[in-house]
Amino acid sequence: MLKSKLIAKCLFQCNMISDVQNGEYAVQNIFIEYFPDHSFDKWNSNLPDNVVNHFLEASKGSTTIHVDSFIKDLWDL
């Protein structure tokens, strides 16, 4: 799963966005805003299933997800 889709799914499961596809666009826009000197396409790589499952489980029930921090957390994965 792509990093942007993972973040969008976490936001969606916590009822912070209405659909995953628009959430992915929002993640891209936040990336561009916070990390203008970096490539979104290079950062937005596929993650292994165990990493995806970890973050989906960890974010369940969250009331706040800071997308810029989430992007940083996934940077080197």
Buried (B, 14 or more C-beta within 10 A) or exposed (E): BBBBBBBBBBBBBBEBBEEBEEBBEBBBEBBEEEBEEEEBEEBBEEBEEEBBEEBBEEBEEEEEBEBEEBBEEBEEE
